[in-house]
Amino acid sequence: RAAYNLIAMLSVWICISSSEQAYRWGLFDVNLIPHSVRTEVCDCASPPCAVGLLNGLSSLGKASFVFLLDFYFTRGFAYNLRKEKQSMQNVITAAEWIAHCLSRFDLTSAEAAITT
């Protein structure tokens, strides 16, 4: 599934970004962020500054937690929305059948459709 592949790729990116934040192995030095923004964020000689292993792991845990929690809630919402859509489709089908029976003045069929 595409969603699980996307989750795997984003999880790998979160790990790579957190390791760069902790050890500064050169990914942030690609100059994707303008120099003026980088110097406002931290005040070391060569920003962005390394934050250390504990802060890097903390950042990894927080980012992973937010990402996976968001996925869990979004997935639950989508599942419940599909379930509600199917329920509404069943109600519409029943209403169509009842309207059809009533248009033919077939009250017994309409009553049977309502009770079942």
Backbone as CSV, one residue per row, in Angstrom:
resi,resn,N_x,N_y,N_z,CA_x,CA_y,CA_z,C_x,C_y,C_z
1,ARG,0.825,-1.188,0.000,0.000,0.000,0.000,0.866,1.247,0.000
2,ALA,0.357,2.254,-0.632,1.101,3.500,-0.762,1.243,4.209,0.577
3,ALA,0.223,4.135,1.420,0.280,4.821,2.716,1.400,4.265,3.588
4,TYR,1.551,2.956,3.600,2.590,2.360,4.427,3.986,2.651,3.869
5,ASN,4.116,2.726,2.553,5.401,3.114,1.968,5.742,4.550,2.325
6,LEU,4.741,5.415,2.293,4.960,6.813,2.666,5.344,6.931,4.135
7,ILE,4.692,6.163,4.990,5.034,6.170,6.415,6.463,5.702,6.622
8,ALA,6.857,4.674,5.917,8.228,4.172,6.047,9.242,5.219,5.589
9,MET,8.969,5.878,4.450,9.902,6.899,3.952,9.985,8.083,4.909
10,LEU,8.843,8.537,5.429,8.873,9.664,6.355,9.537,9.291,7.675
11,SER,9.363,8.050,8.109,10.035,7.603,9.330,11.551,7.595,9.147
12,VAL,12.000,7.145,7.981,13.438,7.167,7.690,13.938,8.614,7.663
13,TRP,13.153,9.527,7.048,13.566,10.929,7.004,13.635,11.525,8.399
14,ILE,12.684,11.197,9.270,12.717,11.700,10.649,13.964,11.196,11.354
15,CYS,14.330,9.933,11.146,15.552,9.379,11.764,16.800,10.077,11.230
16,ILE,16.870,10.273,9.921,18.039,10.943,9.332,18.144,12.370,9.831
17,SER,17.022,13.083,9.855,17.025,14.472,10.310,17.415,14.576,11.782
18,SER,16.924,13.661,12.603,17.273,13.692,14.027,18.738,13.355,14.254
19,SER,19.278,12.409,13.462,20.705,12.100,13.618,21.562,13.272,13.162
20,GLU,21.134,13.988,12.118,21.870,15.187,11.687,21.800,16.270,12.750
21,GLN,20.651,16.396,13.379,20.497,17.396,14.432,21.404,17.075,15.622
22,ALA,21.561,15.787,15.923,22.373,15.403,17.070,23.867,15.435,16.771
23,TYR,24.293,14.972,15.582,25.721,14.795,15.307,26.312,15.759,14.300
24,ARG,25.450,16.480,13.542,25.924,17.435,12.539,26.906,16.789,11.572
25,TRP,26.450,15.791,10.816,27.308,15.125,9.845,27.260,15.755,8.469
26,GLY,26.537,16.884,8.282,26.644,17.655,7.052,25.387,17.840,6.226
27,LEU,24.289,17.215,6.595,23.078,17.331,5.791,22.524,18.750,5.808
28,PHE,22.556,19.398,6.961,22.023,20.758,7.058,22.934,21.793,6.410
29,ASP,24.155,21.417,6.059,25.096,22.358,5.447,24.904,22.490,3.947
30,VAL,23.851,21.911,3.388,23.605,21.953,1.955,23.132,23.335,1.525
31,ASN,22.870,24.210,2.481,22.417,25.586,2.255,21.004,25.652,1.694
32,LEU,20.146,24.785,2.162,18.740,24.875,1.805,18.054,25.988,2.602
33,ILE,18.618,26.308,3.761,18.082,27.376,4.608,18.976,28.598,4.429
34,PRO,18.411,29.777,4.163,19.242,30.973,4.011,20.078,31.242,5.264
35,HIS,21.253,31.827,5.077,22.190,32.043,6.174,21.607,32.930,7.262
36,SER,20.838,33.942,6.905,20.295,34.849,7.914,19.324,34.123,8.852
37,VAL,18.590,33.169,8.346,17.660,32.414,9.185,18.437,31.486,10.106
38,ARG,19.493,30.879,9.601,20.281,29.953,10.412,20.929,30.653,11.586
39,THR,21.414,31.862,11.406,22.102,32.536,12.505,21.129,33.033,13.562
40,GLU,19.865,33.234,13.216,18.898,33.654,14.223,18.454,32.488,15.100
41,VAL,18.555,31.278,14.587,18.069,30.119,15.328,19.025,29.751,16.454
42,CYS,20.313,29.742,16.204,21.266,29.394,17.258,22.469,30.330,17.192
43,ASP,23.224,30.354,18.260,24.293,31.337,18.368,25.680,30.715,18.499
44,CYS,25.898,29.564,17.869,27.233,28.978,17.898,28.028,29.460,16.675
45,ALA,29.283,29.068,16.580,30.147,29.561,15.516,29.728,29.069,14.139
46,SER,29.187,27.888,14.041,28.797,27.318,12.756,27.372,26.760,12.858
47,PRO,26.370,27.618,12.763,25.003,27.138,12.936,24.570,26.262,11.767
48,PRO,23.628,25.380,11.912,22.934,25.019,13.152,23.826,24.176,14.043
49,CYS,23.670,24.329,15.322,24.547,23.694,16.307,24.108,22.261,16.584
50,ALA,25.074,21.418,16.902,24.751,20.055,17.316,24.070,20.107,18.679
51,VAL,23.087,19.266,18.896,22.343,19.318,20.150,22.688,18.165,21.080
52,GLY,23.407,17.201,20.623,23.790,16.083,21.469,22.851,14.898,21.308
53,LEU,23.319,13.766,21.812,22.598,12.507,21.636,21.250,12.514,22.343
54,LEU,21.197,12.952,23.592,19.957,12.917,24.350,18.889,13.811,23.723
55,ASN,19.265,15.023,23.335,18.303,15.915,22.684,17.910,15.395,21.291
56,GLY,18.845,14.776,20.603,18.528,14.192,19.304,17.533,13.046,19.426
57,LEU,17.748,12.178,20.421,16.799,11.088,20.654,15.439,11.616,21.104
58,SER,15.461,12.658,21.910,14.208,13.284,22.336,13.456,13.852,21.138
59,SER,14.179,14.518,20.257,13.568,15.070,19.047,13.016,13.958,18.163
60,LEU,13.767,12.872,18.033,13.308,11.720,17.254,12.041,11.133,17.845
61,GLY,12.019,10.965,19.156,10.845,10.398,19.809,9.617,11.278,19.660
62,LYS,9.800,12.583,19.837,8.665,13.508,19.715,8.124,13.540,18.291
63,ALA,9.011,13.642,17.323,8.569,13.705,15.926,7.883,12.404,15.515
64,SER,8.443,11.270,15.922,7.837,9.978,15.588,6.490,9.825,16.269
65,PHE,6.402,10.241,17.527,5.145,10.141,18.266,4.054,10.980,17.601
66,VAL,4.362,12.211,17.256,3.369,13.082,16.621,2.970,12.525,15.257
67,PHE,3.931,12.084,14.483,3.653,11.558,13.146,2.776,10.311,13.215
68,LEU,3.142,9.353,14.064,2.386,8.107,14.145,1.016,8.312,14.803
69,LEU,0.937,9.212,15.783,-0.351,9.510,16.399,-1.284,10.172,15.391
70,ASP,-0.746,11.075,14.586,-1.546,11.704,13.538,-2.044,10.657,12.541
71,PHE,-1.178,9.733,12.157,-1.588,8.672,11.243,-2.692,7.816,11.854
72,TYR,-2.550,7.485,13.136,-3.542,6.650,13.809,-4.904,7.345,13.829
73,PHE,-4.934,8.618,14.206,-6.208,9.337,14.270,-6.804,9.545,12.883
74,THR,-5.970,9.858,11.904,-6.466,10.068,10.548,-7.017,8.769,9.980
75,ARG,-6.334,7.673,10.237,-6.804,6.375,9.769,-8.128,6.005,10.425
76,GLY,-8.253,6.253,11.718,-9.507,5.982,12.416,-10.644,6.835,11.882
77,PHE,-10.347,8.104,11.615,-11.366,8.991,11.053,-11.808,8.497,9.680
78,ALA,-10.874,8.108,8.835,-11.206,7.630,7.488,-12.025,6.335,7.557
79,TYR,-11.660,5.439,8.462,-12.406,4.188,8.610,-13.843,4.471,9.034
80,ASN,-14.009,5.339,10.046,-15.357,5.662,10.518,-16.157,6.406,9.456
81,LEU,-15.484,7.226,8.661,-16.172,7.938,7.589,-16.669,6.963,6.526
82,ARG,-15.856,5.978,6.168,-16.298,4.959,5.203,-17.467,4.149,5.754
83,LYS,-17.403,3.823,7.038,-18.483,3.080,7.682,-19.786,3.900,7.671
84,GLU,-19.683,5.182,7.979,-20.854,6.066,7.963,-21.407,6.224,6.548
85,LYS,-20.523,6.301,5.570,-20.958,6.411,4.176,-21.737,5.169,3.760
86,GLN,-21.256,3.996,4.139,-21.963,2.758,3.812,-23.324,2.719,4.499
87,SER,-23.370,3.158,5.751,-24.639,3.202,6.474,-25.628,4.144,5.793
88,MET,-25.161,5.305,5.376,-26.036,6.253,4.683,-26.488,5.692,3.338
89,GLN,-25.631,4.970,2.658,-26.007,4.355,1.386,-27.114,3.333,1.599
90,ASN,-27.028,2.575,2.696,-28.090,1.611,3.008,-29.410,2.317,3.299
91,VAL,-29.355,3.441,4.016,-30.571,4.207,4.317,-31.177,4.757,3.033
92,ILE,-30.350,5.255,2.149,-30.845,5.802,0.880,-31.493,4.705,0.036
93,THR,-30.873,3.543,0.001,-31.443,2.428,-0.756,-32.797,2.025,-0.189
94,ALA,-32.896,1.954,1.132,-34.174,1.606,1.764,-35.226,2.675,1.478
95,ALA,-34.839,3.945,1.542,-35.780,5.032,1.258,-36.248,4.980,-0.189
96,GLU,-35.355,4.646,-1.096,-35.754,4.511,-2.500,-36.782,3.391,-2.663
97,TRP,-36.542,2.268,-1.995,-37.467,1.148,-2.115,-38.834,1.497,-1.511
98,ILE,-38.826,2.162,-0.369,-40.083,2.561,0.271,-40.840,3.541,-0.624
99,ALA,-40.141,4.506,-1.210,-40.786,5.465,-2.113,-41.353,4.754,-3.337
100,HIS,-40.618,3.779,-3.839,-41.095,3.008,-4.991,-42.377,2.244,-4.633
101,CYS,-42.370,1.602,-3.459,-43.561,0.846,-3.030,-44.752,1.778,-2.808
102,LEU,-44.504,2.927,-2.206,-45.598,3.867,-1.960,-46.137,4.465,-3.263
103,SER,-45.279,4.622,-4.253,-45.757,5.164,-5.532,-46.680,4.182,-6.245
104,ARG,-46.544,2.894,-5.935,-47.425,1.873,-6.506,-48.599,1.554,-5.581
105,PHE,-48.706,2.311,-4.468,-49.738,2.092,-3.448,-49.664,0.686,-2.854
106,ASP,-48.449,0.157,-2.776,-48.221,-1.166,-2.182,-47.793,-0.954,-0.735
107,LEU,-48.778,-0.795,0.153,-48.498,-0.462,1.536,-47.880,-1.624,2.303
108,THR,-48.208,-2.838,1.950,-47.636,-3.983,2.676,-46.138,-4.123,2.417
109,SER,-45.715,-3.912,1.174,-44.274,-3.967,0.860,-43.531,-2.809,1.517
110,ALA,-44.153,-1.625,1.506,-43.531,-0.461,2.149,-43.393,-0.677,3.638
111,GLU,-44.430,-1.235,4.274,-44.380,-1.512,5.707,-43.322,-2.564,6.012
112,ALA,-43.222,-3.581,5.155,-42.214,-4.618,5.348,-40.803,-4.051,5.216
113,ALA,-40.638,-3.111,4.282,-39.309,-2.495,4.121,-38.957,-1.636,5.320
114,ILE,-39.945,-0.990,5.930,-39.681,-0.144,7.097,-39.345,-0.982,8.313
115,THR,-40.031,-2.091,8.494,-39.821,-2.909,9.702,-38.547,-3.739,9.641
116,THR,-37.997,-3.967,8.452,-36.773,-4.790,8.368,-35.542,-3.950,8.244
